[in-house]
Amino acid sequence: MPLNRGWSYREQVGPHGTGLTALDYLATTRSHSTTAEWADRFARDEIAIDGTRADPATLLQLGQIIVWHRPPWDEPAVPTQFAIVHEDDSIVAVDKPSGLQTMPAGGFLEHTLMHLVRQQFPAASPLHRLGRCTSGLVLFARTRAAAAVLSKAWRDHEVKKTYRALAGGVSPLDRIEIDAAIGPVPHPQLGSVHAASAAGKPSRSVATVLERRELHTLFSVDIASGRPHQIRIHLAYAGHPMVGDSVYDQGGVIKDHPGLPGDGGYFLHAERLTFAHPLTGHALQLHAPAPATLCTMAEAALLHSP
């Protein structure tokens, strides 16, 4: 597999970094690597401060720019095929497969939906993101004007988002309204992760039962807000943690020995987006068919009928 092009991670030193050595700063704020690994990067001249080769013992000052010039690396293999659901001069919407990251982060740079979409639509910018293991609709703006209109619509909660999710337990209720606040809580590996938190931001989801199974419930979930991992957290808060979720437990809290948010195993699909077209203003509803696991028995029968 060919190496990617490498990437430069750039950030400005804030008050919390002032007075720390460059090595301590990176080892503290970027705990995905050990202090020894960061020291090796200094030795290989991969770290710069204000455009100049950095010494690990340099004391940082407020406002300085510290950059890690990460050399090219092999990215993990991912599914790279996606379907174009809608395309015009202003927007493009695609059906993202589970396992493909939306935007660059961690070990993913070119093996991302954004990079793949831009090979066909160079100016496309994602207006939102899905978790790596969540499949379904992702909307891109192709012009700055479209991005401005749709970003405002998102902020004003004028974009309707509907998902399908497979959750544990058989729900006795046909409809569940969930208003648990979501915010950062401690995580043993990451420092913090979003979960149900009284100190978090207001969040709202409405889960409607599509089908009850022997041990599980298939929900359709409409979200009015867009907090990180909102559906996973809210269904767990309602007593129905998602099947295969390694992070969230009953009550929307993290498990005693949680996995990472990017771990796979759960079943979540962004099925519909409804919004006003940024150029014409006409209502537009986009649909990405649910994968087999998230289809009802009736839908599956129709798919297999002659």
PyMOL commands that set and color helices and strands:
alter all, ss='L'
color gray80, all
select helices_A, chain A and resi 15-17+22-29+35-43+113-120+144-155+230-237+250-252+292-294+297-303
alter helices_A, ss='H'
color red, helices_A
select strands_A, chain A and resi 7-12+47-49+52-53+65-70+83-87+91-96+125-126+135-141+160-168+175-178+182-187+191-196+205-212+216-223+248-249+253-254+268-276+283-287
alter strands_A, ss='S'
color yellow, strands_A
deselect
rebuild
show_as cartoon
